[in-house]
Amino acid sequence: MTGLIGMALAVVLSLCWYLPGIRAQGKNRVLTRKDYWRTAVVYGFCYTSLLIIATEILWDMIADRAGLSGLKREILSDFFRAALLEEFFKFTGFLLARRSLKLWRKIDHIMIAGLIGLVYGVVEKAVLGNPAAVLIGLAIPMHITWQFNQGGHWYEYEGAKARNDRPGMRREMLMAVAVPFLFHGCWDSGLDLVLWLMDKESVIAQAVSGGQILAMLILGILYTIRTIKKVCAIARTCELAVREEQAVRT
């Protein structure tokens, strides 16, 4: 029952963050509902989510055999279990969807990448089965916002590649691949550090944990709002390009 509640909350709250980018396109939409559903089921769930679950189970088995425990295990897991595995499969899922749909507009790169993150975020929260964790996690929907930014930067990378702009290619590749990994690892590590400090009896540790979680929440909310506003601005200004542009982008 709690899993179903968590999934329902995850879907509703995720769509609240995701749909403004669709609505802001107005009549300039190119992708159909069928494209979004296919992406969600095939690339978001069957590819990305299931492979993440399988490889994270394997990671846990290896970590158990290695005898890792405590904060050390949590931090390593944050970077190499969560950030590395999850970002790898979300990114490659996006690339597969991009190729299948022949994306050629920036806003469509953004929305499809964000959809991959949305689907995995819903699956993750359903597995957690904790409504409180769902509300906190989806009030700051990092899986969606990281992938929104990733999709936009990958579009810019492809543009730099077409222009043979090597500095631009390196910069956009870094923003599309390395930054989501680092953000993810640091975000999860910060949350685990807060929990670790909360378990301490020291008043100082408790105060530090409180200040840290407050700072993370403020920064996370600001990052989320800024990202959604940027996505909507790109969506409102998008125009239907000529088909020659599509050939360049794919």
Salt bridges, closest charged atoms under 4 A:
GLU56 OE1 - ARG81 NH1 3.49
ASP60 OD1 - ARG73 NH2 3.99
ASP60 OD1 - ARG81 NE 2.89
ASP64 OD1 - ARG73 NH1 2.68
GLU86 OE1 - HIS143 NE2 3.94
GLU86 OE1 - HIS184 NE2 3.38
GLU87 OE2 - LYS90 NZ 2.81
GLU87 OE2 - HIS184 ND1 2.77
ASP108 OD2 - ARG105 NE 2.83
GLU124 OE1 - LYS125 NZ 2.85
GLU124 OE1 - HIS143 NE2 3.02
GLU156 OE2 - LYS106 NZ 2.93
ASP165 OD2 - ARG163 NH2 3.76
GLU172 OE1 - HIS153 ND1 2.72
GLU172 OE2 - ARG171 NE 3.69
ASP188 OD2 - HIS184 NE2 3.25
GLU245 OE2 - ARG249 NE 2.96
